[in-house]
Amino acid sequence: MAALVLTAINDPRAAGATLTEVDVSPDLKQARVYVTHHRGEEAAREAVKALNRASGHLRHELAARLILRVSPHLVFTYDPSVDQGFRIDALIRKARAEDGGEP
């Protein structure tokens, strides 16, 4: 999936997007693809819009590359966990620095 996003999408909003997880329904009819971006939440949300717009094309390309009985409908969603992790890490570093511990 990540290789498809890199090669099959020409929308600049999708450039720099990182796919963090894919949840596929048990019947393989739907796949929820979680997306983050190195430039933050706003860039990730723009990438999600671009990827959802291109989801039909990506589904077609995926079906051509994989031998599947059913090609899943792709739904792209922003994944806040990476940004939350960075915020938590920053808070921990700040607390350690204030306590006189190592940064």
Backbone as a printed PyTorch tensor [residue, N CA C, xyz], in Angstrom:
tensor([[[  0.8230,  -1.1890,   0.0000],
         [  0.0000,   0.0000,   0.0000],
         [  0.8670,   1.2530,   0.0000]],

        [[  1.8990,   1.2570,   0.8300],
         [  2.7740,   2.4370,   0.9000],
         [  3.4650,   2.6740,  -0.4360]],

        [[  3.8850,   1.6070,  -1.0950],
         [  4.5340,   1.7500,  -2.4030],
         [  3.5590,   2.3180,  -3.4250]],

        [[  2.3110,   1.9070,  -3.3510],
         [  1.3030,   2.4520,  -4.2610],
         [  1.1110,   3.9420,  -4.0550]],

        [[  1.0590,   4.3560,  -2.8140],
         [  0.8740,   5.7860,  -2.5270],
         [  2.0390,   6.5870,  -3.1000]],

        [[  3.2360,   6.0400,  -3.0010],
         [  4.4130,   6.7380,  -3.5230],
         [  4.4230,   6.8180,  -5.0400]],

        [[  3.9730,   5.7550,  -5.7080],
         [  4.1280,   5.6910,  -7.1660],
         [  2.8750,   6.0170,  -7.9610]],

        [[  1.7030,   5.7970,  -7.4000],
         [  0.4750,   5.9150,  -8.1850],
         [ -0.2840,   7.2180,  -7.9830]],

        [[  0.1620,   8.0540,  -7.0420],
         [ -0.5450,   9.3000,  -6.7460],
         [  0.3270,  10.4850,  -7.1520]],

        [[ -0.2610,  11.3780,  -7.9520],
         [  0.4710,  12.5670,  -8.3910],
         [  0.0820,  13.8210,  -7.6170]],

        [[ -0.8360,  13.7150,  -6.6870],
         [ -1.3020,  14.8690,  -5.9210],
         [ -0.2240,  15.2770,  -4.9220]],

        [[  0.2760,  16.5170,  -4.9820],
         [  1.3330,  16.9460,  -4.0630],
         [  0.9190,  16.9350,  -2.5930]],

        [[ -0.3790,  16.9670,  -2.3230],
         [ -0.8410,  16.9120,  -0.9330],
         [ -0.5180,  15.5670,  -0.2830]],

        [[ -0.4070,  14.5240,  -1.0970],
         [ -0.1170,  13.1890,  -0.5730],
         [  1.3790,  12.9620,  -0.3680]],

        [[  2.2050,  13.8290,  -0.9370],
         [  3.6610,  13.6810,  -0.7820],
         [  4.0340,  13.8550,   0.6820]],

        [[  4.8540,  12.9730,   1.1810],
         [  5.2910,  13.0490,   2.5700],
         [  4.3740,  12.3420,   3.5490]],

        [[  3.2690,  11.7930,   3.0560],
         [  2.3550,  11.0650,   3.9370],
         [  2.9760,   9.7300,   4.3260]],

        [[  2.6990,   9.3150,   5.5440],
         [  3.1680,   8.0250,   6.0400],
         [  1.9570,   7.2100,   6.4650]],

        [[  1.8960,   5.9800,   5.9800],
         [  0.8240,   5.0780,   6.3680],
         [  1.2760,   4.3520,   7.6190]],

        [[  0.5060,   4.4680,   8.6910],
         [  0.9260,   3.8960,   9.9660],
         [  0.2820,   2.5560,  10.2720]],

        [[ -0.8930,   2.3150,   9.7370],
         [ -1.6000,   1.0700,  10.0450],
         [ -2.7120,   0.8660,   9.0210]],

        [[ -3.0430,  -0.3920,   8.7910],
         [ -4.1860,  -0.7350,   7.9380],
         [ -5.0260,  -1.7640,   8.6830]],

        [[ -6.2910,  -1.4460,   8.8740],
         [ -7.2400,  -2.3840,   9.4690],
         [ -8.1700,  -2.8660,   8.3670]],

        [[ -8.1850,  -4.1620,   8.1480],
         [ -9.0260,  -4.7510,   7.1090],
         [-10.1820,  -5.4820,   7.7820]],

        [[-11.3690,  -5.2630,   7.2610],
         [-12.5400,  -5.9410,   7.8220],
         [-12.4230,  -7.4510,   7.5880]],

        [[-13.0600,  -8.2490,   8.4340],
         [-12.9710,  -9.7130,   8.2970],
         [-13.4130, -10.2410,   6.9260]],

        [[-14.3720,  -9.5530,   6.2970],
         [-14.8350, -10.0040,   4.9820],
         [-14.0040,  -9.4200,   3.8360]],

        [[-12.9630,  -8.6690,   4.1650],
         [-12.0340,  -8.0410,   3.2040],
         [-12.6910,  -7.0110,   2.2850]],

        [[-13.8600,  -6.5300,   2.6490],
         [-14.5460,  -5.5660,   1.7930],
         [-14.1300,  -4.1230,   2.0540]],

        [[-13.5450,  -3.8620,   3.2220],
         [-13.1260,  -2.4990,   3.5450],
         [-11.7870,  -2.5220,   4.2670]],

        [[-10.9560,  -1.5500,   3.9230],
         [ -9.6830,  -1.3680,   4.6060],
         [ -9.5760,   0.0790,   5.0480]],

        [[ -9.3590,   0.2810,   6.3320],
         [ -9.1480,   1.6270,   6.8750],
         [ -7.6470,   1.8190,   6.9960]],

        [[ -7.1450,   2.8470,   6.2990],
         [ -5.7120,   3.1200,   6.2420],
         [ -5.4450,   4.3870,   7.0430]],

        [[ -4.5970,   4.2770,   8.0560],
         [ -4.2870,   5.4080,   8.9270],
         [ -3.0620,   6.1430,   8.4040]],

        [[ -3.1610,   7.4690,   8.3970],
         [ -2.1590,   8.3240,   7.7630],
         [ -1.6690,   9.3810,   8.7340]],

        [[ -0.3710,   9.6260,   8.7010],
         [  0.2200,  10.7450,   9.4220],
         [  1.1550,  11.4650,   8.4520]],

        [[  1.7310,  12.5690,   8.8750],
         [  2.6070,  13.3540,   7.9940],
         [  3.6950,  13.9910,   8.8410]],

        [[  4.8930,  14.0700,   8.2920],
         [  6.0100,  14.6400,   9.0550],
         [  5.8540,  16.1460,   9.3010]],

        [[  4.9680,  16.8050,   8.5470],
         [  4.7460,  18.2390,   8.7580],
         [  3.5770,  18.5220,   9.6960]],

        [[  2.9940,  17.4920,  10.3000],
         [  1.9700,  17.7110,  11.3070],
         [  0.5590,  17.3870,  10.8620]],

        [[ -0.3650,  17.7320,  11.7530],
         [ -1.7620,  17.3540,  11.5850],
         [ -2.4120,  17.9560,  10.3440]],

        [[ -2.2130,  19.2310,  10.1160],
         [ -2.8610,  19.8780,   8.9650],
         [ -2.4090,  19.2430,   7.6510]],

        [[ -1.1230,  18.9830,   7.5080],
         [ -0.6080,  18.3310,   6.3040],
         [ -1.1590,  16.9100,   6.1820]],

        [[ -1.2850,  16.2290,   7.3110],
         [ -1.8420,  14.8710,   7.2930],
         [ -3.2960,  14.8880,   6.8460]],

        [[ -4.0510,  15.8580,   7.3190],
         [ -5.4650,  15.9400,   6.9330],
         [ -5.6110,  16.2610,   5.4430]],

        [[ -4.7240,  17.0800,   4.9110],
         [ -4.7310,  17.3640,   3.4690],
         [ -4.3580,  16.1080,   2.6780]],

        [[ -3.3900,  15.3560,   3.1880],
         [ -3.0020,  14.1030,   2.5330],
         [ -4.1640,  13.1140,   2.5420]],

        [[ -4.8940,  13.0480,   3.6510],
         [ -6.0600,  12.1630,   3.7460],
         [ -7.0890,  12.5310,   2.6830]],

        [[ -7.3350,  13.8260,   2.4940],
         [ -8.2820,  14.2660,   1.4610],
         [ -7.8280,  13.7980,   0.0840]],

        [[ -6.5400,  13.9870,  -0.2010],
         [ -6.0000,  13.5870,  -1.5010],
         [ -6.0870,  12.0780,  -1.6990]],

        [[ -5.7600,  11.3330,  -0.6660],
         [ -5.7820,   9.8770,  -0.7660],
         [ -7.2060,   9.3400,  -0.9020]],

        [[ -8.1420,   9.9210,  -0.1760],
         [ -9.5350,   9.4900,  -0.3220],
         [-10.0710,   9.8170,  -1.7130]],

        [[ -9.6190,  10.9260,  -2.2630],
         [-10.0320,  11.2850,  -3.6220],
         [ -9.4830,  10.2790,  -4.6370]],

        [[ -8.2910,   9.7640,  -4.3750],
         [ -7.6550,   8.8080,  -5.2820],
         [ -7.9070,   7.3560,  -4.8890]],

        [[ -8.8030,   7.1230,  -3.9390],
         [ -8.9900,   5.7650,  -3.4160],
         [ -9.4540,   4.7750,  -4.4800]],

        [[-10.2640,   5.2090,  -5.4130],
         [-10.7060,   4.3180,  -6.4870],
         [ -9.5440,   3.8570,  -7.3540]],

        [[ -8.6920,   4.7890,  -7.7000],
         [ -7.4930,   4.4660,  -8.4920],
         [ -6.5670,   3.5420,  -7.7010]],

        [[ -6.3660,   3.8460,  -6.4390],
         [ -5.5090,   3.0010,  -5.5990],
         [ -6.0990,   1.5970,  -5.4500]],

        [[ -7.4040,   1.5160,  -5.3190],
         [ -8.0600,   0.2060,  -5.2110],
         [ -7.8340,  -0.6100,  -6.4830]],

        [[ -7.9670,   0.0360,  -7.6190],
         [ -7.7350,  -0.6280,  -8.9060],
         [ -6.2900,  -1.1240,  -9.0100]],

        [[ -5.3490,  -0.2720,  -8.6360],
         [ -3.9320,  -0.6490,  -8.6850],
         [ -3.6290,  -1.7770,  -7.7000]],

        [[ -4.2210,  -1.7270,  -6.5390],
         [ -4.0280,  -2.7770,  -5.5430],
         [ -4.5630,  -4.1170,  -6.0620]],

        [[ -5.7300,  -4.0800,  -6.6760],
         [ -6.3250,  -5.2990,  -7.2290],
         [ -5.4550,  -5.9000,  -8.3300]],

        [[ -4.7860,  -5.0480,  -9.0910],
         [ -3.9250,  -5.5350, -10.1680],
         [ -2.6470,  -6.1820,  -9.6410]],

        [[ -2.2230,  -5.8000,  -8.4520],
         [ -0.9610,  -6.3000,  -7.8990],
         [ -1.1250,  -7.4690,  -6.9350]],

        [[ -2.3030,  -7.6140,  -6.3630],
         [ -2.5320,  -8.6780,  -5.3910],
         [ -3.5690,  -9.6600,  -5.9190]],

        [[ -3.4220, -10.8880,  -5.5160],
         [ -4.4160, -11.8930,  -5.8720],
         [ -5.3830, -12.0020,  -4.6990]],

        [[ -6.4760, -11.2860,  -4.8350],
         [ -7.4940, -11.2610,  -3.7840],
         [ -8.8460, -11.5940,  -4.3820]],

        [[ -9.6340, -12.2350,  -3.6150],
         [-10.9930, -12.5420,  -4.0500],
         [-11.8220, -11.2630,  -4.1340]],

        [[-11.6030, -10.3870,  -3.1660],
         [-12.3070,  -9.1100,  -3.0920],
         [-11.2720,  -8.0100,  -2.9430]],

        [[-11.4280,  -6.9580,  -3.7010],
         [-10.5490,  -5.7960,  -3.5480],
         [-11.2240,  -4.8430,  -2.5700]],

        [[-10.5820,  -4.5370,  -1.4480],
         [-11.2530,  -3.7400,  -0.4140],
         [-11.4680,  -2.2850,  -0.8160]],

        [[-12.5690,  -1.7500,  -0.3400],
         [-12.8330,  -0.3180,  -0.4520],
         [-11.8740,   0.3670,   0.5250]],

        [[-11.1290,   1.3460,   0.0500],
         [-10.1060,   2.0010,   0.8710],
         [-10.6480,   3.2930,   1.4790]],

        [[-10.4820,   3.4150,   2.7840],
         [-10.8660,   4.6320,   3.5060],
         [ -9.6300,   5.1160,   4.2550]],

        [[ -9.1930,   6.3180,   3.9450],
         [ -8.0140,   6.8910,   4.5890],
         [ -8.4490,   7.7990,   5.7280]],

        [[ -7.7380,   7.6870,   6.8620],
         [ -8.0860,   8.4030,   8.0840],
         [ -6.8180,   8.9500,   8.7340]],

        [[ -6.9250,  10.1410,   9.2870],
         [ -5.7990,  10.7310,  10.0120],
         [ -5.5170,   9.9260,  11.2680]],

        [[ -4.2420,   9.6520,  11.5300],
         [ -3.8100,   8.9210,  12.7270],
         [ -3.1110,   9.9040,  13.6650]],

        [[ -3.7630,  10.2820,  14.7580],
         [ -3.1690,  11.2620,  15.6690],
         [ -2.1250,  10.6810,  16.6120]],

        [[ -1.9400,   9.3750,  16.6280],
         [ -1.0770,   8.7510,  17.6380],
         [  0.3710,   9.2110,  17.5550]],

        [[  0.8920,   9.4380,  16.3640],
         [  2.2940,   9.8660,  16.2430],
         [  2.4590,  11.2710,  16.8220]],

        [[  1.5560,  12.1780,  16.4630],
         [  1.6260,  13.5460,  17.0050],
         [  1.4360,  13.5430,  18.5210]],

        [[  0.5410,  12.6990,  19.0210],
         [  0.3330,  12.5940,  20.4700],
         [  1.5980,  12.0750,  21.1460]],

        [[  2.2620,  11.1300,  20.5230],
         [  3.5150,  10.5990,  21.0660],
         [  4.5790,  11.6750,  21.1730]],

        [[  4.6890,  12.5250,  20.1330],
         [  5.6610,  13.6180,  20.1730],
         [  5.3310,  14.6080,  21.2930]],

        [[  4.0350,  14.9120,  21.4750],
         [  3.6370,  15.8400,  22.5360],
         [  3.9400,  15.2530,  23.9180]],

        [[  3.6590,  13.9790,  24.1040],
         [  3.9450,  13.3260,  25.3860],
         [  5.4470,  13.3180,  25.6460]],

        [[  6.2300,  13.0130,  24.6310],
         [  7.6800,  13.0070,  24.7710],
         [  8.1960,  14.3930,  25.1690]],

        [[  7.6520,  15.4330,  24.5320],
         [  8.0660,  16.8000,  24.8640],
         [  7.7110,  17.1510,  26.3100]],

        [[  6.5430,  16.7250,  26.7640],
         [  6.1390,  16.9850,  28.1510],
         [  7.0490,  16.2580,  29.1410]],

        [[  7.4190,  15.0340,  28.8210],
         [  8.3180,  14.2770,  29.6980],
         [  9.6820,  14.9470,  29.7670]],

        [[ 10.1840,  15.3640,  28.6210],
         [ 11.4900,  16.0570,  28.5950],
         [ 11.4300,  17.3520,  29.4030]],

        [[ 10.3330,  18.0920,  29.2630],
         [ 10.1770,  19.3460,  29.9970],
         [ 10.1310,  19.0700,  31.5030]],

        [[  9.3820,  18.0650,  31.9120],
         [  9.2770,  17.7300,  33.3370],
         [ 10.6320,  17.3000,  33.8990]],

        [[ 11.3820,  16.5230,  33.1540],
         [ 12.7110,  16.1060,  33.6100],
         [ 13.6490,  17.2980,  33.7490]],

        [[ 13.5800,  18.1980,  32.7790],
         [ 14.4320,  19.3880,  32.8370],
         [ 14.0950,  20.2660,  34.0340]],

        [[ 12.8020,  20.3980,  34.3320],
         [ 12.3730,  21.1990,  35.4810],
         [ 12.7580,  20.5560,  36.8070]],

        [[ 12.8600,  19.2400,  36.8340],
         [ 13.2650,  18.5300,  38.0400],
         [ 14.7900,  18.4540,  38.1870]],

        [[ 15.4740,  18.9870,  37.2190],
         [ 16.9340,  18.9590,  37.2620],
         [ 17.5120,  17.6390,  36.7680]],

        [[ 16.6760,  16.8200,  36.1980],
         [ 17.1190,  15.5530,  35.6230],
         [ 17.7020,  15.7500,  34.2400]],

        [[ 18.0370,  14.6720,  33.6300],
         [ 18.6000,  14.7410,  32.2740],
         [ 17.4950,  15.0800,  31.2780]],

        [[ 17.7880,  15.9370,  30.2940],
         [ 16.7790,  16.3000,  29.2920],
         [ 16.5150,  15.1780,  28.3150]]])
